[in-house]
């Protein structure tokens, strides 16, 4: 679960500032941080993937 920090948080090997987005925490821990008011969930962006249609087959 990707979250956006509302407060700063530091630990062994990381430091997060307000506004930082991260997915370094397991989902359960991320939910607890959201419930405690330390972060908000980030909406997953749906990306459109461009695909090419195959060229029409030419015979002859």
Phi and psi in radians as a Rosetta constraint file:
Dihedral C 1 N 2 CA 2 C 2 CIRCULARHARMONIC -1.553 0.35
Dihedral N 2 CA 2 C 2 N 3 CIRCULARHARMONIC 2.321 0.35
Dihedral C 2 N 3 CA 3 C 3 CIRCULARHARMONIC -2.228 0.35
Dihedral N 3 CA 3 C 3 N 4 CIRCULARHARMONIC 2.752 0.35
Dihedral C 3 N 4 CA 4 C 4 CIRCULARHARMONIC -1.995 0.35
Dihedral N 4 CA 4 C 4 N 5 CIRCULARHARMONIC 2.161 0.35
Dihedral C 4 N 5 CA 5 C 5 CIRCULARHARMONIC -1.262 0.35
Dihedral N 5 CA 5 C 5 N 6 CIRCULARHARMONIC 2.413 0.35
Dihedral C 5 N 6 CA 6 C 6 CIRCULARHARMONIC -1.785 0.35
Dihedral N 6 CA 6 C 6 N 7 CIRCULARHARMONIC -0.366 0.35
Dihedral C 6 N 7 CA 7 C 7 CIRCULARHARMONIC -2.267 0.35
Dihedral N 7 CA 7 C 7 N 8 CIRCULARHARMONIC 2.903 0.35
Dihedral C 7 N 8 CA 8 C 8 CIRCULARHARMONIC -1.430 0.35
Dihedral N 8 CA 8 C 8 N 9 CIRCULARHARMONIC 2.645 0.35
Dihedral C 8 N 9 CA 9 C 9 CIRCULARHARMONIC -2.660 0.35
Dihedral N 9 CA 9 C 9 N 10 CIRCULARHARMONIC 2.339 0.35
Dihedral C 9 N 10 CA 10 C 10 CIRCULARHARMONIC -2.353 0.35
Dihedral N 10 CA 10 C 10 N 11 CIRCULARHARMONIC 2.633 0.35
Dihedral C 10 N 11 CA 11 C 11 CIRCULARHARMONIC -2.659 0.35
Dihedral N 11 CA 11 C 11 N 12 CIRCULARHARMONIC -2.948 0.35
Dihedral C 11 N 12 CA 12 C 12 CIRCULARHARMONIC -1.191 0.35
Dihedral N 12 CA 12 C 12 N 13 CIRCULARHARMONIC 1.973 0.35
Dihedral C 12 N 13 CA 13 C 13 CIRCULARHARMONIC 1.502 0.35
Dihedral N 13 CA 13 C 13 N 14 CIRCULARHARMONIC 0.095 0.35
Dihedral C 13 N 14 CA 14 C 14 CIRCULARHARMONIC -2.667 0.35
Dihedral N 14 CA 14 C 14 N 15 CIRCULARHARMONIC 2.715 0.35
Dihedral C 14 N 15 CA 15 C 15 CIRCULARHARMONIC -2.551 0.35
Dihedral N 15 CA 15 C 15 N 16 CIRCULARHARMONIC 2.229 0.35
Dihedral C 15 N 16 CA 16 C 16 CIRCULARHARMONIC -2.088 0.35
Dihedral N 16 CA 16 C 16 N 17 CIRCULARHARMONIC 2.407 0.35
Dihedral C 16 N 17 CA 17 C 17 CIRCULARHARMONIC -1.898 0.35
Dihedral N 17 CA 17 C 17 N 18 CIRCULARHARMONIC 2.830 0.35
Dihedral C 17 N 18 CA 18 C 18 CIRCULARHARMONIC -0.983 0.35
Dihedral N 18 CA 18 C 18 N 19 CIRCULARHARMONIC 2.331 0.35
Dihedral C 18 N 19 CA 19 C 19 CIRCULARHARMONIC 1.701 0.35
Dihedral N 19 CA 19 C 19 N 20 CIRCULARHARMONIC -0.285 0.35
Dihedral C 19 N 20 CA 20 C 20 CIRCULARHARMONIC -1.220 0.35
Dihedral N 20 CA 20 C 20 N 21 CIRCULARHARMONIC 2.439 0.35
Dihedral C 20 N 21 CA 21 C 21 CIRCULARHARMONIC -1.869 0.35
Dihedral N 21 CA 21 C 21 N 22 CIRCULARHARMONIC 2.393 0.35
Dihedral C 21 N 22 CA 22 C 22 CIRCULARHARMONIC -2.597 0.35
Dihedral N 22 CA 22 C 22 N 23 CIRCULARHARMONIC 2.716 0.35
Dihedral C 22 N 23 CA 23 C 23 CIRCULARHARMONIC -2.269 0.35
Dihedral N 23 CA 23 C 23 N 24 CIRCULARHARMONIC 0.500 0.35
Dihedral C 23 N 24 CA 24 C 24 CIRCULARHARMONIC -1.326 0.35
Dihedral N 24 CA 24 C 24 N 25 CIRCULARHARMONIC -0.269 0.35
Dihedral C 24 N 25 CA 25 C 25 CIRCULARHARMONIC -1.720 0.35
Dihedral N 25 CA 25 C 25 N 26 CIRCULARHARMONIC 2.586 0.35
Dihedral C 25 N 26 CA 26 C 26 CIRCULARHARMONIC -1.080 0.35
Dihedral N 26 CA 26 C 26 N 27 CIRCULARHARMONIC 2.745 0.35
Dihedral C 26 N 27 CA 27 C 27 CIRCULARHARMONIC -0.954 0.35
Dihedral N 27 CA 27 C 27 N 28 CIRCULARHARMONIC -0.742 0.35
Dihedral C 27 N 28 CA 28 C 28 CIRCULARHARMONIC -1.105 0.35
Dihedral N 28 CA 28 C 28 N 29 CIRCULARHARMONIC -0.741 0.35
Dihedral C 28 N 29 CA 29 C 29 CIRCULARHARMONIC -1.180 0.35
Dihedral N 29 CA 29 C 29 N 30 CIRCULARHARMONIC -0.701 0.35
Dihedral C 29 N 30 CA 30 C 30 CIRCULARHARMONIC -1.089 0.35
Dihedral N 30 CA 30 C 30 N 31 CIRCULARHARMONIC -0.725 0.35
Dihedral C 30 N 31 CA 31 C 31 CIRCULARHARMONIC -1.099 0.35
Dihedral N 31 CA 31 C 31 N 32 CIRCULARHARMONIC -0.703 0.35
Dihedral C 31 N 32 CA 32 C 32 CIRCULARHARMONIC -1.106 0.35
Dihedral N 32 CA 32 C 32 N 33 CIRCULARHARMONIC -0.668 0.35
Dihedral C 32 N 33 CA 33 C 33 CIRCULARHARMONIC -1.158 0.35
Dihedral N 33 CA 33 C 33 N 34 CIRCULARHARMONIC -0.649 0.35
Dihedral C 33 N 34 CA 34 C 34 CIRCULARHARMONIC -1.167 0.35
Dihedral N 34 CA 34 C 34 N 35 CIRCULARHARMONIC -0.802 0.35
Dihedral C 34 N 35 CA 35 C 35 CIRCULARHARMONIC -1.101 0.35
Dihedral N 35 CA 35 C 35 N 36 CIRCULARHARMONIC -0.565 0.35
Dihedral C 35 N 36 CA 36 C 36 CIRCULARHARMONIC -1.405 0.35
Dihedral N 36 CA 36 C 36 N 37 CIRCULARHARMONIC -0.178 0.35
Dihedral C 36 N 37 CA 37 C 37 CIRCULARHARMONIC 1.566 0.35
Dihedral N 37 CA 37 C 37 N 38 CIRCULARHARMONIC 0.196 0.35
Dihedral C 37 N 38 CA 38 C 38 CIRCULARHARMONIC -1.470 0.35
Dihedral N 38 CA 38 C 38 N 39 CIRCULARHARMONIC -0.324 0.35
Dihedral C 38 N 39 CA 39 C 39 CIRCULARHARMONIC -2.697 0.35
Dihedral N 39 CA 39 C 39 N 40 CIRCULARHARMONIC 2.947 0.35
Dihedral C 39 N 40 CA 40 C 40 CIRCULARHARMONIC -2.240 0.35
Dihedral N 40 CA 40 C 40 N 41 CIRCULARHARMONIC 2.590 0.35
Dihedral C 40 N 41 CA 41 C 41 CIRCULARHARMONIC -1.224 0.35
Dihedral N 41 CA 41 C 41 N 42 CIRCULARHARMONIC 2.564 0.35
Dihedral C 41 N 42 CA 42 C 42 CIRCULARHARMONIC -1.737 0.35
Dihedral N 42 CA 42 C 42 N 43 CIRCULARHARMONIC 2.226 0.35
Dihedral C 42 N 43 CA 43 C 43 CIRCULARHARMONIC -1.189 0.35
Dihedral N 43 CA 43 C 43 N 44 CIRCULARHARMONIC 2.305 0.35
Dihedral C 43 N 44 CA 44 C 44 CIRCULARHARMONIC -1.232 0.35
Dihedral N 44 CA 44 C 44 N 45 CIRCULARHARMONIC 2.287 0.35
Dihedral C 44 N 45 CA 45 C 45 CIRCULARHARMONIC -1.431 0.35
Dihedral N 45 CA 45 C 45 N 46 CIRCULARHARMONIC 2.304 0.35
Dihedral C 45 N 46 CA 46 C 46 CIRCULARHARMONIC -1.591 0.35
Dihedral N 46 CA 46 C 46 N 47 CIRCULARHARMONIC 2.125 0.35
Dihedral C 46 N 47 CA 47 C 47 CIRCULARHARMONIC -1.774 0.35
Dihedral N 47 CA 47 C 47 N 48 CIRCULARHARMONIC 2.398 0.35
Dihedral C 47 N 48 CA 48 C 48 CIRCULARHARMONIC -1.538 0.35
Dihedral N 48 CA 48 C 48 N 49 CIRCULARHARMONIC 2.378 0.35
Dihedral C 48 N 49 CA 49 C 49 CIRCULARHARMONIC -1.851 0.35
Dihedral N 49 CA 49 C 49 N 50 CIRCULARHARMONIC 2.135 0.35
Dihedral C 49 N 50 CA 50 C 50 CIRCULARHARMONIC -1.333 0.35
Dihedral N 50 CA 50 C 50 N 51 CIRCULARHARMONIC 2.325 0.35
Dihedral C 50 N 51 CA 51 C 51 CIRCULARHARMONIC -2.240 0.35
Dihedral N 51 CA 51 C 51 N 52 CIRCULARHARMONIC 2.601 0.35
Dihedral C 51 N 52 CA 52 C 52 CIRCULARHARMONIC -1.665 0.35
Dihedral N 52 CA 52 C 52 N 53 CIRCULARHARMONIC 2.431 0.35
Dihedral C 52 N 53 CA 53 C 53 CIRCULARHARMONIC -1.419 0.35
Dihedral N 53 CA 53 C 53 N 54 CIRCULARHARMONIC 2.468 0.35
Dihedral C 53 N 54 CA 54 C 54 CIRCULARHARMONIC -1.099 0.35
Dihedral N 54 CA 54 C 54 N 55 CIRCULARHARMONIC 2.537 0.35
Dihedral C 54 N 55 CA 55 C 55 CIRCULARHARMONIC -1.147 0.35
Dihedral N 55 CA 55 C 55 N 56 CIRCULARHARMONIC 2.524 0.35
Dihedral C 55 N 56 CA 56 C 56 CIRCULARHARMONIC -1.066 0.35
Dihedral N 56 CA 56 C 56 N 57 CIRCULARHARMONIC 2.484 0.35
Dihedral C 56 N 57 CA 57 C 57 CIRCULARHARMONIC -1.266 0.35
Dihedral N 57 CA 57 C 57 N 58 CIRCULARHARMONIC 2.333 0.35
Dihedral C 57 N 58 CA 58 C 58 CIRCULARHARMONIC -1.905 0.35
Dihedral N 58 CA 58 C 58 N 59 CIRCULARHARMONIC 2.225 0.35
Dihedral C 58 N 59 CA 59 C 59 CIRCULARHARMONIC -2.136 0.35
Dihedral N 59 CA 59 C 59 N 60 CIRCULARHARMONIC 2.483 0.35
